[in-house]
Amino acid sequence: MAAVVAVTFSGRRASSVEPTAPVTDRSPVDVVLTPDEQYFVTANQTSGTVSLVHCESGDIKAELACGRKPTALAMSSDGRRVLVTASHSGELFVFDRDGSKLNAAGSVYLGFEPHGVAISANGSTAYVALSTSHRIAVVDLKTLEVSAHIEVGQWPRYLALSPDGSRLAVGVNGDLGVTVVDTASRKALYTEEFAAINMGHMQVSRDGKHVYFPWMVYRHNPITRNNIQLGWVLASRIARVKLDGKARREAISLDPRGEAISDPHGMALSPDETWMACSSSGTHELLVYKMPGLPFQDYGGPGDHIDADLLKDKARFYRIPLGGRPMAVRFAKDGRHVYVANHLNNSVQVVDIRDRKIARTYDLGGSKEPSLARRGEAIFYDAKRSLDQWYSCHSCHYEGHTNAVTMDTRNDGRFGNFKSVLSLRHGDRTGPWFWHGWQKDLNAGLKKSMTESMLGPEPKTEDVEALAAFIKTLEPPPNSNRHRDGAMSDAARRGEQVFRGDKAACSRCHSGPYFTDGKIHDVATGDRGDAYDGYNPPSLRNVYDRVRFLHDGRARSLEELLKGPHDPNKVVGNGALTPAELSDLLAYLKEI
């Protein structure tokens, strides 16, 4: 195995140094094959590296640093250029490949948590989803400069480019749909909304007419045993959206009764489009579908459970257990073998879909024994901890953060009052827990969520401790609204004075390093019938990275929040803010 090489970037040039840090988990989240299929490349999330692996020997020919928390890969059609997005570094890293050699070619700072990336057929342009600025960055790969931004909607994560390069499909999770972009005009053409959360990888059909992707749906029903088993809480789907004109999405349901699918993520079509493969990261398996005749439905569909005829036909649908947390999937040219990046197993698995088994496993390196937090990470992403394995902790708290819907759990004392999903970032330091702040013990709160929100089996004490250890690792990325050195804008500094002043008096409740005082406050936003009085103010760290505000999500922007239900004058009654004061306060909130 080749030695790991850490790379320190300065501008668009790079210098290499030998590492001094101990061996860590690699946690691959994406994998791409070179055109000749002699090599594959992985993006390793925990180690912040990209690996080049020789397929025949299994040797790791190179491993280079690529920023904090890499999320996605793209490779040019000739296999000579590799792009990696690093969400917590806010950068697009560029590498050049020459056979078994991989060299750092530079990076482009983009900010705003870059996720998915696509590269044009001629290799001149990259499209990068900036999830927290709700835009696509268009990057000139010759100059390594951003040439344009395209507004697409909230929380874009993954995307796919049509074969002719004319259309770009973007999953906009905050708007619960898919935006289709015309790349020539660099304008969004339309958004097809269909209550989609947690959309995974996307692939466009060979004819360029449809984009395929997995997603989950929340049906806005209380969490009860019956509702879960009926598929009326959270459920998994695969959809396709037209790229040549707005039309209702078509979808199939994935979940068999009693043994559901959860957290579908990776998506790949075989070269001849006979087969479709999808990773179910929550149930640790690869789903394989024969594409001709799949029962995609638009209006009135696709039903709560998998189509009965499809489920019965073992030649058209089957499940291959993989273990770990399977993420990205890529077909080999033979249409028989699928390469799977397995996050928790620190490996790439090659699955033979004809023989329905793992044909080979490539070990990328990692800790021999998982740490307590790593064991907790496995629990967090494990849907088998829920009733009939319908959903995991991650299904609601995407990557430990939040989502775009309000949900009715059992944590507020009654059914029927839907609440925004709280972020778990800094979760161990922002108690008491749940919206009403009645839970004073983090571990007890986690146990309650596992047994009552997920209706799963009673966890062992060591499992709860492991999950709590993982929660302690969840941190937000640097705030991209600030200057790169971390300094605030002049407007934000003025806004801080408004925030802390007597007129707005925000700091009365939102105080301390995480902007929450750990107390219960009644600010006249409660619901009739609440089982508890008042609310624990949520942390305002990175509050700009949300699409719903207040406990019930009634406000859809910070401006709407402060002009409406949480107007400081309504809360403290010390006078209305001037337009300038409100503008500065908003700037400060966006830069906290």
N, C-alpha and C positions, 0 to 999 in steps of 0.2 A: 504494500500500500504506500502510495506517495505521501510525503509529509504535508501536513496542512500549512498553507502559506497565508499569513494575514496581510492584507493590503490596506495601506493608508492612503486615502485620496486627498489631493490638494488641487482644487480647480478641476481641470480635465486630465491631469496627468496622475500617474500612480507610481508608488514605490513599494517594494516588497520587503518584508522583514519576517524573521522566523518567529513563531508564536511562543509565548511563555505561559499561556493559560492552560489549565488541565483539560484533558479530553472531555468533551461535552456531548450531549445528544445532538444529532443532526436534525431530526424531525423534518424530513422532506415533505413539501406541500405541492410541488409541481415537478414534472419530468417531461423532457422532449427528446425525441430521437433524431440523430443526424440523418440526412437524406439517404446515405448509404447503409444506415442501420449498423454501423460499426461501433458507434458510441451513443451514449445518452448523457444528458445533463440534468442535474437536479438543483432545485432551490431549497436550501436547508434552513428552516426557520429558526430553530433554537441556536444553532452555531453561527448564524448569519453568514453562511458561505454558499458558494456554488461549486458543485463537483462535476468533473468530467470523467466518465467511467467507460472502459473498454468492454464491450458486450461479451466477447468470446472469453477473455481471460478473467474478467471481473475486477481487473486492476483499476484503482482510482488514479488516473493519470495526472490530475490536477485538482486542487481545492483552494479556491480563492475567496477572500472576504468580499461581501456584497451588501454591507450595511445591516442595520438592525431590523429584524423581522421581515425577511423577504417573503413575498406573497405569490408571485407569478413569474412565468418565463415566456419568452417568445424567441424563435430562431428564424433567421432569414432562410429563404427557399434554397440557397446554396449551402446552408449549414455553416457558413463562415462567421456569422455574427450572432451573438447571444445577448438578449436583453433580460434584465432582472429588475423587478420593482422591489423596493424596500420601504414598507409602510411607515415604520417608526424612524427611519432616517429621512423620509420624504424625498427619496432619490430614485432615479432610473440609472442603473449601472449597465455599462456597455463592455462586452468582452469580444475579442477576436479569437477565432479558433482556426488552427492550422494543423489538421490531423489530430495527433494526440496532445497538442499544445494548446493551452488556453491562456490568453494574455489580457490583462485589464487595459481597456482602451479609453476609459474615462467615465465620468458620471455627469448627470444633469440634476440640479436641485429643482424639485417641483413642489415640495410641501404637500400638506393636506392628504396624507395617507394614501399614496398611490397603491392601487391593487392590480387589476387586470391590465394586460398589455397585449397589443397586436401590432404586427409589422407588415407594411405593404409588400406586395409581391416583388417589386423591384428593390426592396431593402432600403429605400431612401427615407421612409417616414415611419414613425412609431406613434401609436395612439395609446394613451395611458389614462385609466380611470382614476380621477382624484376624488376619493370617496367623501371627504369632508368639505370640499368646495363645490361639489355638485357639477363638476365640469370634466371634460376630456381635454387633456393636454396633447397638442400636436407637436411632435418633436422632429426636427430636421436632423437625421442621423449623420449627415456629412459635417455639419457645423456644431452639432450637439447643442443646439439652441431651441428654445420653445418658440415656434412660429405662430401659434394660435391657441385659443381656448374655445371649446364648444360647450355651451350650456345644455345640459341633458336632463336634469332632475336630481332629486336628492338621493344621496348614498349610492352612486354608481360603484360597482365593485368589479364585476367581470364583463367581458365584452368579446365580440367576434366580428371579423371582417369577412365580407363576401369574397368569393374567388376572384371576381373582377375588380375588387377594391372600391366599388361604388357605394356600398352600404355598410354601415357599422351598427351592430346591434349592441345595446348596453342595458344591462339589468340595473334598474334604478330602485333599489330596495326601499328607500324612504318614500317613494311614490307608488310602491306596490305594483310595479309593472316593468315594461321594456320600452325603451326609447330607440327609435330608428333614425339614424343620421345619414344625410347625404354628404359624402366626403368631398365632393367637388365644391359645393357651396359652403361646406362646414356649418350646416344648419340642421337642427333637429326637425325631422319631418312630422313625426307624430309619436305619441306615447300610448301604448295599449296597456291599460290598467286592469288588473284582475286579482287583487288581494294577495299578491305574491310576496312572501317573506323569504329571506335566506336563499336567494337564487344562487345557483352554483355555476360551474363552468358552462360555456356556451360553444356550440359548433354550428356553422352554417352548412346547409346541404350543398351538394356539388353544383346544382343548378342555380344556387343563389336565391332561391325563393323563400326559404324558411330558415329560422334559427331555432335550434333545439337546446333545451336546458332543463335541469331539475329545479324544483322549488318546494316550499312548504306553504300550507294554507292554514290560517287560524279562523275557525268558524264562528267565533264570538258566542260561545256557549259556556256555561259554568263547568268547572272541572268536577265531574262526577264519574263514577265507574261506568255507568251506562253510556254517558256522552262520549267518553274516551273510546269505548269498544265499538260504538257506532261510527267512529271516525268524525265526530262532531266537535272535537276540540282542535287538535293538531293532526295534520295528515300530509302525506308526501305525494308529489305529482311529477310528471314530466310533461312539458308543454312545447309547442312550437308556435312561433309568431311569424306572420308573413312580412317579408321585407319589400315587397313591390306594391304595397298599398295597405292602408289600415283595415284590419278585419279582426273579428273576435278571435282570441287565442283558442287553440285546440289543445286538449290535454288528455292524458290517461292517468288513472289512479294506480298507485303502486302497492297499496297495503292489503295483504290478506287478513282475514279475520283471525284474531288471536295471535298473530305473528307479524306485526306491522313492520314497515320500513321506516327508517328515521334518518334525518339529516343527509339526504342525497346531495352529493357535491360534484364529483367528477363526471364528465360527459364526453363520449367519443362515439363516432359513427365509423364503421368499417369502410375501407376504401371503396368498395362496391355498394355500400349502403344496404347490405343484407342484414347486418347486425348493428345493434346499439348496445353499448356498455355504459353502466352508471355505477359509481361507487356509492354505497350506503355507509357513510362514515359512522353513524350512530349505532348501526347493527353489525358493522365490521365485515362487510361482504361486498361482492361484485354482483350486480344485477345484469343479466344478459337477456336481450329481447331480439327476436327475429322481426325485422322492421316491416316487411310487406304485410299489410292487413292489420297493423296495430289499430285498436279501436279509439283513435283520437276523436274527441267530441268538442264542439264549441258550445253553443247555448244548450242549457239543460244537462250538461255533463261536467265531469265524467263519472259521477257517482261517488259514493263514499268509500268503496272498496274496489280492489282490482277486478276487472272484468272476469266473470266466472269462467267463460270459455277460454280466455287467455291463461288463467290460473291452472286449468285442467290440462292444458297442452304443454307437456314437458319439453317438446321440441321447439316451442316458441318463447318460453319464459322459464328461466331457472336462476337459482341463487348459489353462488360459490363462496363459502366462508373463507375469510382472509385473516381475521384477527386484527388487533391494533386499531388504527384509525386510517383507513384507505381514503386518499384524497384524489389527486389528479389521475386520470386514466388516458392512455394513448394507444391506439391500435398500431401494430406492425403492418407492413405492406401485405403480408400474407392473409390478413383478415382473420387470423386464427389466434394470434397471441396479443395480449393486452399488457402493457406496462403500467404498473400502479405504484404511485408514490405513497408509502405507508408511514405516516407521521409518527405514530407511537412506537412502531417497530424499528425505526431508524433504517428503513430498507426500501428497495425497489423490488416488487414482486412481478414476475412474468407469469401471467395466467393463460393457460391453454383452454380456450373456451370450447373446443371440440371435446377434449377429454375431461373438461370441467374440473380442473385442479391447478394448483400452483406448480408450474414447471421449473421455476428457478427463483431463488431469492438472492439479491445482492445486498450485502451488509455494508452500510455507509459509515459505520462507526458510531459509538456512543457509549454511555455508561453501562457497565456490566450489571449493576444493580440500580433500579430506579430509586430516586430520592423520594422522600415523603411527599413533596410537592408534585413530583412526576406521577406518583400513584394517584394523587388527587386529581391531576389533569386527566388521567384515564377515566376516572369516575365521572368527571364533569362532562366528558364527551360520550358517555356510555348510555345509550337509550335502553339497554336491557335492565337498567335500574328503574324503569318506569313500568306501569301496567301494560302488559302485552307489547312492550318496547316501542311505543308510539313516538316518544320524544325524550330528549336529554336535557340537562341544564342548559347546554349551548343552544338548543332550539329556541329558547326564549331570550337568553342572555348571549347574543351572538358574539363569539370570541370574548366572552366575559363582560360585554357592554350591554346594550339595550336593543330594542327593535322599534318598529314603526306602528305598532298596534297597542291598544289597551286590552288587558286580559283580566279575566275573572278567576282569581285563585281563591284558596281557602285561608289566605293569610290576613284578611282584614275583618274576619268575624262574621261575614254573611255573604250570601250569593246576590248577584245582581248589580253590584257597583264595580264596573270595570276600571282598572287602574293601569297607568303607564308602567312599563317594566323598568325597574330601577337598575342603573349601571352597577356592576360589581367592582369597577375600578376603585382602588383604595377602599374596598369594601370592609376590610378588617379595621379600618381607622375612622369609619364614619357611622358608628352606631349611635343610638340604638337602631334596630333594624325594622324593616318593613315601613310602609308609608306612615302608619300611625305611631311608629316608634315604640310599640309596646314590648317588643322582644329585646331583652337586655343581654342575651347570651348568643354570640355568633354561632357557636356549634349547635346549640339547641335550635336556632333558626334554620340552619342547614338541614338538620335532621327532619324538622317539620316539613321543609320544602320537599325532601326526598320521599317522605311517607304520605304527605297530604296533597301537595301540588302535583307530584308525579304518581301518587298512589303506588309507589314501589315498595319492595320488601324493607323490613327494618334493617337499617345499616349497622354494621359493627362499629364500635367506638373508634377503632383505628381507621376505619373508612371515613368517618366524619372528620377526624383529625387531619387526615390526608387531604380531604377536600378543602378544609380551612387553610391548610398550608398552601394549596394552589391559589386560593382566593388572594392570599397575601402577595402573590407574585404579579397580580394584575395591575398594570400601570398604563396610563394614557401616554401617547406619544407627545413630543414637544408641540406646543401650540403654534401652528403655522401662521396664525394671524399676527404674531409678533415678528420683529426683526430677527434675522438668523442668529444674532448673538444673544437673543432672549430679551432684548430691551422692548419696552412698550412704546407705542406711538404717543405722540403728544396728546391726541384726543383721548386715548385710554388713560393717560395720567390725569387728565382733567376729570375724566369719568370716575376715577378712583375717589377723588374728593367728593363727588356727588354721592357715590356709593356709601362712603363713610360719614357723610354729613348728616345733620339733623333733619334736613328736608326730606330726603329719600329714606335715610335710616336703614338701608339694606343690611348693614353690618350688625344690627341688633339681633338678627337671627342667623345670618350667614357670616359667621366669624371663624377665626382660627385658620390654620394652614389649609384646611379643606373646605372652608366657607360653609360650615354647618356647626351649630353650637351644641348638638346632642340633646336639645330640649324639645318640648312639645309646644307648638304655637297654634292658635286659632286666628287665621287671617281672613275669616269670612268667605272661604272657598269650599267649605265642607258640603257633604251630601246629606240630605235627609235620610235617616235610617242608618247612618254610620254606627257601627258597633263601638267605635272609639271616638273621643273628642280630639280635635286638633291633629296636626301633622308634624313629623320631624323634618325640618328643612333639608332637602337633598344637597349634596355637595355641588358647588358651582364650577369645580375644576373641569375645563374643557366643555362647558355647558353649550357652546356653539355647536358641538357635535351631537345634537339631538334634533328630532323632528317633531316631538310632542313635548309640551310643557304643562306643569301642574300635575296633580295626582291623577286626574281623569283625562289628561291629554287634550283638554279643550282648546288650548292655544297651539298654533302651528308654527309660530316664530317668536323670537324674543321681543320683537317690536309689538306684535299682537298681544303678547303677555303683558307688557308694561303699559300699553295703552288701554288695556281692557281689564280682565279680572284681577291682575296683580299690579295695577296702577299704584305707585307708591302713595299717592294722595288718598286712595281708598284704604290702603293698609294702615298708614300712620296718621293721615289727616293733617299734614303740615304744609299743605299747599301743592298746587300742580307744578310739575317740572316745566321749564321753558323748553321749546324745541331744541335749543342748543344743549341744555342740560341732558335731555333725553338722548340726543345723538351721542354725546360723550359717554353717558352711562352705558349705552349699547356697545360702544367701542370697547369699553373696559370689560364688560361681560364676555365679549368675544375673544378677549386676549388673556383672560384668567387662566 
